[in-house]
């Protein structure tokens, strides 16, 4: 069966004359052992190595405009890194800064690209600086320099390697490895990760998005040179040690079928409330290694299945739009700030670990508000023919991703979170209502945008998408109706 489809795929490739020039490249951005492992509000350090973290880049050029899609195996990428990378790329090759998408995979087993940046709290008093740099999860300047240089090199190599390819976009479904982690409880509130089979669970509080979207790029003779894969699930499987997380196994599956040189650019969907954890499962959770294999293996397999059936042609035009919003931050009550400051000076064991760590976050937010009372939120729309990529810098709730897909006029829409910066969790307005709550709604130095930010981001992204006109979806060659049947088969039954 596969052989037959391979022949048809080759036919599609041979009948499509490429106009697009496409290039792919990747670089290693793994941290050193001993560096911080970001993913929470405190310090954790890498002790072992599992697999490399990468910067993977794809450049698409239709002769009029060019864009770069970059997937980074990091928890987050902060705005100063985005600016430095874009500026250096623009200096070295003819890509405009606003045409470059830099998207974090949100791996919780990557290098220290956040949370707190070096120097970010230098304006504060000594105690707050202690909390920011010695207690909170903090980026490493040496790692940032390595990550930024490697990312620039990957983009510029992809630019230099541009050559005519045929492309296509397709969709598959993987609905067994990602779950919404928020639940409505009997007490009328919504909790994040209430625990497996908690008897107080009433129902799940949000959706998932099982769609696997794939953009493939083939040489005219049918060789897959690279692809862009989009899926919606937190990268929190943590197989142990430095790792791209489940994205590593997704890449491994795709390369296992198509070859070790295929570059797999991953773009994270709106997974602010979606993880691999099934709180309704009656069975014990697997190990991190097995979890990473399950998620990555199944997403990778679905990507391969999708690539096998994608009609290929010229994905045109290439275009892009971007804008910025200025969104106010929520402010903690001054009495709460004063109380939290006192709590931070006590032993965490006396206060309680959870209460203490969020007291630290309240104090840090208060200091942040003194210099950044508002957040600058970059929003971006990138078009590649019939595909539009709608990027935002939030840990954006899945409901918003589905609404972006529903509101887009494009045949294929990839909502991408944690792109071109980071503004923390942006839940739905309902999550802040009287029956809301949960981890994502906590007010911290990381997550603090106004309650209406999610709607503003959604509406503005759709406005950007509506400024673009979808290109045609490639089709396989059509056939002329056959009037002479196959002679072997055009016979009545043989009885004798």
C-alpha positions as CSV (number, residue, x, y, z in Angstrom):
1,X,0.0,0.0,0.0
2,X,2.7,2.5,1.0
3,X,4.6,1.7,-2.2
4,X,1.6,2.7,-4.3
5,X,1.2,6.0,-2.4
6,X,4.9,6.7,-2.8
7,X,4.6,6.4,-6.6
8,X,1.6,8.8,-6.6
9,X,3.5,11.2,-4.3
10,X,6.4,11.2,-6.8
11,X,4.0,11.9,-9.6
12,X,2.6,14.9,-7.8
13,X,6.1,16.2,-7.2
14,X,7.1,15.8,-10.9
15,X,4.1,17.6,-12.2
16,X,4.5,20.6,-10.0
17,X,7.1,23.1,-11.1
18,X,8.5,24.8,-8.0
19,X,8.5,28.6,-7.8
20,X,9.0,28.9,-4.1
21,X,12.6,28.8,-2.8
22,X,12.9,27.1,0.5
23,X,15.8,26.5,2.8
24,X,16.2,24.6,6.1
25,X,18.9,24.5,8.8
26,X,19.4,23.7,12.4
27,X,21.8,24.3,15.3
28,X,22.4,22.9,18.7
29,X,21.3,25.1,21.6
30,X,21.7,22.6,24.4
31,X,22.6,24.0,27.8
32,X,25.6,22.9,29.8
33,X,25.3,20.5,32.7
34,X,24.9,22.5,35.9
35,X,22.9,25.3,34.2
36,X,19.4,26.0,35.4
37,X,16.4,24.1,34.1
38,X,13.6,26.6,33.8
39,X,9.9,25.5,34.0
40,X,8.8,26.6,37.5
41,X,9.2,29.5,39.8
42,X,12.3,28.2,41.7
43,X,15.7,27.0,40.8
44,X,16.4,23.5,39.4
45,X,19.6,22.4,37.8
46,X,20.5,20.1,34.9
47,X,22.4,17.0,36.0
48,X,22.2,14.7,33.0
49,X,21.8,14.8,29.2
50,X,19.1,13.0,27.3
51,X,19.0,14.6,23.8
52,X,20.0,17.8,22.1
53,X,17.9,21.0,22.2
54,X,17.9,22.7,18.8
55,X,17.1,25.9,16.9
56,X,15.4,24.8,13.6
57,X,14.8,27.3,10.9
58,X,12.8,27.3,7.6
59,X,12.9,30.2,5.1
60,X,10.3,30.6,2.4
61,X,10.9,33.1,-0.5
62,X,8.5,33.6,-3.4
63,X,10.7,36.2,-5.1
64,X,8.7,39.1,-3.7
65,X,8.7,38.5,0.0
66,X,10.5,36.1,2.3
67,X,9.7,34.8,5.8
68,X,11.6,32.7,8.4
69,X,9.9,30.2,10.7
70,X,12.1,29.2,13.7
71,X,11.3,26.6,16.3
72,X,13.4,26.8,19.5
73,X,13.7,24.1,22.0
74,X,13.5,26.5,25.0
75,X,10.9,27.1,27.6
76,X,10.4,30.8,26.5
77,X,12.2,33.4,24.5
78,X,12.2,36.9,26.0
79,X,11.9,40.1,23.9
80,X,15.5,41.3,24.2
81,X,16.7,38.0,22.7
82,X,14.1,38.3,19.9
83,X,15.4,41.8,19.0
84,X,19.0,40.8,19.0
85,X,18.4,37.8,16.8
86,X,16.3,39.7,14.4
87,X,18.7,42.6,14.1
88,X,21.6,40.4,13.5
89,X,19.8,38.3,10.9
90,X,18.7,41.5,9.1
91,X,22.3,42.7,9.1
92,X,23.5,39.4,7.6
93,X,20.8,38.6,5.0
94,X,17.8,40.2,3.4
95,X,15.1,39.1,5.9
96,X,13.1,41.9,7.5
97,X,12.8,41.6,11.3
98,X,9.0,41.6,11.2
99,X,9.1,38.6,8.8
100,X,10.9,36.4,11.3
101,X,8.9,34.2,13.7
102,X,10.8,33.0,16.8
103,X,8.7,30.4,18.6
104,X,9.5,28.5,21.8
105,X,8.5,24.9,22.0
106,X,8.0,25.4,25.8
107,X,10.2,22.4,26.7
108,X,10.5,22.1,30.4
109,X,13.9,20.3,30.0
110,X,15.8,23.0,28.1
111,X,18.2,25.8,28.8
112,X,17.9,28.9,30.9
113,X,16.4,31.3,28.5
114,X,14.2,32.7,31.3
115,X,12.3,33.4,33.6
116,X,14.1,36.4,35.1
117,X,16.6,38.1,32.8
118,X,20.0,39.2,34.0
119,X,19.7,42.8,35.2
120,X,16.0,42.8,35.0
121,X,15.6,43.8,38.7
122,X,18.7,46.0,39.1
123,X,16.3,48.9,39.8
124,X,15.0,47.2,42.9
125,X,16.3,47.1,46.5
126,X,18.8,44.5,47.6
127,X,16.2,42.1,49.1
128,X,14.1,42.1,45.9
129,X,17.3,41.6,43.8
130,X,18.1,38.6,46.1
131,X,14.6,37.1,45.4
132,X,14.9,37.7,41.7
133,X,18.4,36.4,41.1
134,X,19.0,33.9,43.9
135,X,15.5,32.5,44.5
136,X,13.6,32.7,41.2
137,X,14.4,30.9,38.0
138,X,16.9,33.0,36.2
139,X,18.3,33.1,32.6
140,X,22.0,32.6,32.1
141,X,23.8,35.3,30.1
142,X,26.2,32.7,28.6
143,X,23.4,30.5,27.5
144,X,21.5,33.4,26.0
145,X,24.6,34.3,24.0
146,X,24.9,30.8,22.7
147,X,21.2,30.4,21.9
148,X,21.0,33.7,20.1
149,X,24.1,33.1,18.0
150,X,23.1,29.6,17.1
151,X,19.6,30.8,16.1
152,X,21.0,33.5,13.9
153,X,23.4,31.0,12.2
154,X,20.5,28.6,11.6
155,X,18.3,31.3,10.0
156,X,21.1,32.6,7.8
157,X,22.1,29.1,6.7
158,X,18.5,28.4,5.8
159,X,18.5,31.7,3.8
160,X,21.7,30.7,2.0
161,X,20.3,27.2,1.2
162,X,17.1,28.5,-0.5
163,X,16.4,26.6,-3.7
164,X,13.3,25.6,-5.6
165,X,11.0,23.1,-3.8
166,X,7.4,22.1,-4.1
167,X,5.3,22.4,-0.9
168,X,2.0,21.4,0.5
169,X,0.0,21.6,3.7
170,X,-2.2,18.9,5.3
171,X,-3.9,18.0,8.5
172,X,-4.2,14.9,10.7
173,X,-5.7,14.0,14.1
174,X,-4.0,12.8,17.2
175,X,-6.5,12.7,20.0
176,X,-5.1,10.3,22.6
177,X,-2.1,12.1,24.2
178,X,-3.2,15.6,25.1
179,X,-5.7,16.6,27.8
180,X,-7.1,19.8,29.3
181,X,-5.8,20.1,32.8
182,X,-8.5,22.4,34.3
183,X,-11.6,21.0,35.9
184,X,-14.8,22.4,37.4
185,X,-15.2,21.3,41.0
186,X,-18.1,20.6,43.3
187,X,-17.2,23.8,45.3
188,X,-18.0,25.9,42.3
189,X,-14.4,26.8,41.4
190,X,-12.1,25.6,38.7
191,X,-8.9,23.8,39.7
192,X,-5.7,23.0,37.7
193,X,-4.6,19.3,38.1
194,X,-7.1,18.4,40.9
195,X,-5.6,14.9,40.9
196,X,-6.6,11.7,39.1
197,X,-10.2,10.6,39.7
198,X,-10.7,13.2,42.4
199,X,-14.3,12.6,43.5
200,X,-14.9,16.4,43.6
201,X,-14.4,16.7,39.8
202,X,-17.6,17.7,38.0
203,X,-16.3,18.1,34.4
204,X,-13.4,19.2,32.4
205,X,-13.3,23.0,32.1
206,X,-11.8,23.5,28.6
207,X,-11.1,21.9,25.2
208,X,-8.2,20.3,23.5
209,X,-7.1,20.7,19.9
210,X,-6.2,17.3,18.4
211,X,-5.3,18.7,14.9
212,X,-1.8,18.0,13.6
213,X,-1.0,20.5,10.9
214,X,2.0,19.8,8.7
215,X,3.7,21.9,6.0
216,X,6.1,19.8,3.9
217,X,8.8,20.8,1.3
218,X,10.0,18.4,-1.3
219,X,12.7,18.4,-4.0
220,X,11.2,18.0,-7.5
221,X,12.3,14.3,-7.4
222,X,10.2,13.6,-4.3
223,X,12.7,13.9,-1.4
224,X,11.3,15.5,1.7
225,X,13.9,18.2,2.8
226,X,12.0,19.6,5.7
227,X,8.7,20.2,7.3
228,X,6.9,22.4,9.8
229,X,4.7,20.6,12.4
230,X,2.1,22.2,14.6
231,X,0.5,20.6,17.6
232,X,-1.1,21.7,20.9
233,X,0.4,20.2,24.1
234,X,2.7,21.4,26.8
235,X,6.2,20.0,26.5
236,X,6.2,18.7,30.1
237,X,6.9,15.0,29.6
238,X,10.5,15.5,30.8
239,X,12.2,12.2,29.9
240,X,15.1,13.0,32.2
241,X,18.0,15.4,31.7
242,X,18.5,18.0,29.1
243,X,16.0,17.4,26.3
244,X,13.8,18.8,23.6
245,X,11.1,16.9,25.5
246,X,8.5,15.0,23.5
247,X,9.5,17.0,20.4
248,X,12.7,14.9,20.2
249,X,10.6,11.7,19.6
250,X,8.4,13.5,17.1
251,X,11.5,14.4,15.1
252,X,12.9,10.9,15.6
253,X,9.8,9.3,14.1
254,X,9.7,11.6,11.1
255,X,13.4,11.2,10.4
256,X,13.0,7.4,10.8
257,X,10.7,7.4,7.8
258,X,12.1,10.2,5.6
259,X,15.8,10.2,6.5
260,X,18.1,11.7,9.1
261,X,18.7,15.0,7.2
262,X,15.1,16.1,7.3
263,X,14.7,19.3,9.4
264,X,11.6,19.3,11.5
265,X,10.5,22.8,12.7
266,X,8.0,22.5,15.5
267,X,5.5,25.3,16.4
268,X,3.6,25.0,19.6
269,X,-0.2,25.5,19.6
270,X,-2.3,27.3,22.2
271,X,-1.5,24.9,25.0
272,X,-1.7,27.1,28.1
273,X,-4.2,24.7,29.7
274,X,-3.3,21.5,27.8
275,X,-0.8,18.9,28.9
276,X,-0.1,15.1,28.6
277,X,-1.6,14.5,32.0
278,X,-5.0,12.7,31.9
279,X,-6.6,13.5,35.3
280,X,-9.6,11.2,34.4
281,X,-7.4,8.1,33.8
282,X,-7.8,5.3,36.3
283,X,-4.3,4.1,35.6
284,X,-0.9,5.2,36.9
285,X,1.0,7.7,34.8
286,X,4.0,6.4,32.8
287,X,7.5,7.4,33.4
288,X,8.8,10.6,31.8
289,X,10.6,8.7,29.2
290,X,7.6,6.6,28.2
291,X,5.4,9.7,28.2
292,X,7.8,11.6,25.9
293,X,7.7,8.6,23.6
294,X,4.0,8.3,23.6
295,X,3.3,12.0,22.8
296,X,6.2,12.5,20.4
297,X,5.8,9.1,18.8
298,X,2.1,9.5,18.1
299,X,2.4,13.1,16.9
300,X,5.3,12.2,14.7
301,X,3.5,9.2,13.2
302,X,0.4,11.3,12.5
303,X,2.7,13.9,10.8
304,X,4.2,11.1,8.6
305,X,0.7,9.8,7.7
306,X,-0.3,13.4,6.8
307,X,2.8,14.1,4.7
308,X,2.2,10.9,2.6
309,X,-1.1,12.3,1.3
310,X,-0.3,16.0,0.9
311,X,-0.7,17.3,-2.7
312,X,2.3,19.4,-3.6
313,X,2.6,22.5,-5.6
314,X,3.5,26.2,-5.3
315,X,2.4,27.7,-2.0
316,X,2.0,31.4,-2.9
317,X,2.0,34.2,-2.0
318,X,4.3,34.8,0.9
319,X,3.2,37.7,3.1
320,X,3.2,38.9,6.6
321,X,1.7,41.4,9.0
322,X,2.5,42.4,12.6
323,X,1.4,44.9,15.2
324,X,1.8,45.5,18.9
325,X,-0.7,46.0,21.7
326,X,-0.1,47.8,24.9
327,X,-1.9,45.9,27.7
328,X,-2.0,47.0,31.3
329,X,-0.8,44.6,34.0
330,X,-3.0,43.6,36.9
331,X,-1.8,45.0,40.2
332,X,-1.7,43.2,43.6
333,X,-3.4,44.9,46.5
334,X,-0.8,47.0,48.4
335,X,-1.7,45.3,51.7
336,X,-1.1,41.9,50.0
337,X,2.3,43.2,48.8
338,X,3.3,44.2,52.3
339,X,2.1,40.9,53.7
340,X,4.0,38.9,51.1
341,X,7.2,40.9,51.7
342,X,7.1,39.8,55.3
343,X,6.4,36.2,54.3
344,X,9.5,36.1,52.0
345,X,11.7,36.9,55.0
346,X,10.5,33.8,56.8
347,X,11.5,30.2,56.4
348,X,9.5,28.6,53.6
349,X,8.9,25.6,55.9
350,X,7.2,27.9,58.3
351,X,5.1,29.6,55.7
352,X,4.4,26.6,53.5
353,X,6.3,26.1,50.2
354,X,3.4,27.1,47.9
355,X,2.4,30.2,49.9
356,X,6.1,31.3,50.1
357,X,6.9,30.9,46.4
358,X,3.8,32.9,45.4
359,X,4.6,35.6,48.0
360,X,8.0,35.9,46.2
361,X,6.2,36.3,43.0
362,X,3.9,39.0,44.4
363,X,6.9,41.0,45.6
364,X,8.7,40.6,42.2
365,X,5.5,41.7,40.4
366,X,5.3,44.8,42.6
367,X,8.9,45.7,41.7
368,X,8.2,45.0,38.0
369,X,5.2,47.3,37.9
370,X,7.4,50.2,39.0
371,X,9.2,50.2,35.6
372,X,6.7,48.2,33.4
373,X,3.1,48.9,34.4
374,X,2.1,47.8,30.9
375,X,3.2,45.0,28.6
376,X,4.0,45.4,24.9
377,X,2.5,42.4,23.1
378,X,3.7,41.7,19.6
379,X,1.2,39.9,17.3
380,X,2.2,38.5,14.0
381,X,0.5,36.8,11.0
382,X,2.6,35.0,8.4
383,X,1.1,33.6,5.2
384,X,2.5,30.8,3.1
385,X,-0.1,30.3,0.4
386,X,-3.2,28.7,1.9
387,X,-1.6,28.7,5.4
388,X,-1.7,31.5,7.9
389,X,0.4,31.3,11.1
390,X,-1.0,33.5,13.9
391,X,1.6,34.1,16.6
392,X,1.3,35.6,20.1
393,X,3.7,35.7,23.1
394,X,1.3,34.2,25.7
395,X,0.8,30.8,27.2
396,X,-2.6,31.1,25.5
397,X,-5.6,29.0,26.4
398,X,-6.7,26.3,23.9
399,X,-10.1,27.8,23.5
400,X,-8.6,30.9,21.9
401,X,-6.6,28.7,19.4
402,X,-9.8,27.0,18.3
403,X,-11.5,30.4,18.0
404,X,-8.6,31.7,15.8
405,X,-9.0,28.7,13.5
406,X,-12.8,29.2,13.3
407,X,-12.5,32.9,12.6
408,X,-9.8,32.6,10.0
409,X,-10.7,32.5,6.3
410,X,-7.6,30.5,5.5
411,X,-7.9,26.7,4.7
412,X,-5.1,26.1,7.2
413,X,-4.5,28.1,10.3
414,X,-1.7,27.6,12.9
415,X,-2.2,29.5,16.1
416,X,1.3,29.7,17.7
417,X,1.9,30.6,21.3
418,X,5.1,31.8,23.1
419,X,6.3,33.5,20.0
420,X,8.5,36.6,19.7
421,X,8.4,37.2,23.4
422,X,6.7,36.0,26.6
423,X,3.9,37.6,28.6
424,X,2.9,34.5,30.7
425,X,-0.5,32.8,31.0
426,X,-3.4,34.5,29.2
427,X,-6.6,32.6,30.3
428,X,-10.1,33.1,29.1
429,X,-12.3,35.7,30.8
430,X,-14.4,32.9,32.2
431,X,-11.3,31.6,34.1
432,X,-11.3,34.9,36.0
433,X,-15.0,34.7,36.7
434,X,-16.8,33.6,39.9
435,X,-16.5,30.0,38.9
436,X,-12.9,30.3,37.6
437,X,-9.6,30.0,39.3
438,X,-6.6,27.6,39.0
439,X,-2.9,27.9,38.6
440,X,-3.0,29.8,35.4
441,X,-5.0,32.7,37.0
442,X,-2.5,33.3,39.8
443,X,-1.1,36.8,39.8
444,X,2.7,36.6,39.4
445,X,5.6,38.5,37.9
446,X,5.3,36.0,35.0
447,X,1.5,36.1,34.4
448,X,-0.3,39.4,35.0
449,X,-2.1,40.8,32.0
450,X,-5.5,42.4,32.2
451,X,-8.5,40.0,32.2
452,X,-9.5,41.0,28.7
453,X,-6.1,40.4,27.2
454,X,-7.1,37.1,25.7
455,X,-9.9,38.6,23.7
456,X,-7.8,41.5,22.6
457,X,-5.1,39.2,21.3
458,X,-7.6,37.0,19.5
459,X,-9.5,39.8,17.8
460,X,-6.3,41.6,16.7
461,X,-4.8,38.4,15.3
462,X,-7.9,37.8,13.2
463,X,-7.7,41.4,12.0
464,X,-4.2,40.7,10.8
465,X,-5.3,37.5,9.1
466,X,-8.2,39.2,7.4
467,X,-5.7,41.6,5.7
468,X,-4.2,38.6,3.9
469,X,-5.8,36.7,1.0
470,X,-5.4,32.9,1.0
471,X,-3.5,31.3,-1.9
472,X,-4.8,28.2,-3.6
473,X,-4.5,24.7,-2.1
474,X,-2.4,22.5,-4.4
475,X,-4.3,19.5,-5.9
476,X,-2.9,16.3,-7.4
477,X,-3.2,15.9,-11.1
478,X,-6.7,15.1,-12.3
479,X,-7.5,12.1,-14.6
480,X,-9.6,11.7,-17.6
481,X,-12.6,9.3,-17.0
482,X,-11.7,5.8,-18.1
483,X,-14.0,4.2,-20.6
484,X,-12.1,1.0,-21.2
485,X,-11.9,-1.2,-18.1
486,X,-8.9,-3.2,-17.1
487,X,-9.0,-6.3,-19.2
488,X,-8.0,-8.7,-16.4
489,X,-10.9,-7.5,-14.3
490,X,-13.7,-6.8,-16.8
491,X,-15.1,-10.4,-16.9
492,X,-18.1,-12.2,-15.5
493,X,-17.5,-14.8,-12.8
494,X,-15.8,-18.0,-13.9
495,X,-17.8,-21.0,-12.9
496,X,-16.0,-23.7,-14.8
